[in-house]
Amino acid sequence: MGLIFLIPGIKETLRVSGEAQIVKDKKVLELLAHKDRLPNLAMIVHVEEAFMHCAKCIIRSKLWKNIDVKTPRTVSTLAKSMVGSGKLDKTYMEMDEIIKNDEDTRLY
């Protein structure tokens, strides 16, 4: 299966792929109950790959053009994820500048 997570106002996306299984196990469904209501089914995802994806498609599509970009960001930036996870020899600000330059010069 493949999933793509979009957060309004955030240009980068999170992509997840792997195998999924649909379950009816009561113990699993109880974990997902809301106001004493159990779902009929649940999906368990066995993640094989997960990564943040660049913002180019969101920028090109103007998907969030009507979103207030002054709203504080509550999720990690692509630059922070790359520097932190990849143990890169750059600061967050340096990597963010590289990403922004790439968005400006290599969008199409």
N, C-alpha and C positions, 0 to 999 in steps of 0.2 A: 504494500500500500504506500501511498505517498500523501503527505500532508504539507500544507504551506500555511504558516501562521502570519496573519496580517494584523497590525495594530494601527488604528486610525492615527494619522499624523506621523507615524514612524516610517521612514523610507525603506529601511532594510527589512528583510523577511527571514523567518526561520523555516528551513526545509527539513523534513524528517521522512525517511523511508525505511522500510523494513517489512516484516511479516506481521499480519494481524489475525486474530482469531476472535470470533463472536462466541460469547459464553452466556450461559443461563444459570451458572452456579450461584446459589442463594447467598453464600458468604461474600462473594464478590459484589453482587447486587446490593447487599445491605451496606457495603462501604460507600455506595453511591446514592443512598436514599436521601430524599429531600422532603422534609415535613412528613415523615413517616410513609412516604410513597416510594416504592421500589421501581426502578426501571425494568422493562421487560427483558432487555438484553444489555450486554456490556461488550466493549471491544478492548482487548488486551493487545497492546502494540509491543512487539519485540524489535526495538530500534536497532537497525544495522548502520545507519548513517544519519547524522544530524549536523547541520551547518547553517550559519547565517549567510544570506545571499545579498549581493550588492544591490544598490538602490536604483540602478538604471531603468528597469522596467517600470517602477513606480513613478520615477521622474518623467519618463517619456509619456506615460499614460495620463499624467497630471491627476492621478487618482485622488490625492489628498489636497487638491488646489483650494478647496473651501474649508480646510481645517486650520485652526489657529495654531501657527507654529511657535507661538510664544508660550504655549502650555509646557510646563516643566516635563522633561523626559523622565520616565520611571523605569525604563529598561536600559541595559547596557548598550553602549554604542558598538558598532562594528569594529572601530579602532581599538577600544578597550578589550573586546573579545579576542581580536587578533594578537595584540601585544601580550595579553595575559595568558591565553591558551597556547599561543605559538612561541612564547618566550622569546619574542623578537628583541633585537638590539635597537629599539626605537622607543621614544616616549609615546604616550597616548596622543599628545598634541601633534607630534610629527606624523604619526600614522593617520590621524584624522585629516591633516593637511594633504597627505598623499591621496587619500580617498576622495576628498573634495576636488582636488585637481583632476583626478581621473574622471569624476562625474562631469566636470566642466569641459574637458578636452577629448574624452573618448566616449561620449554619450551615444553617438551614432556611428 
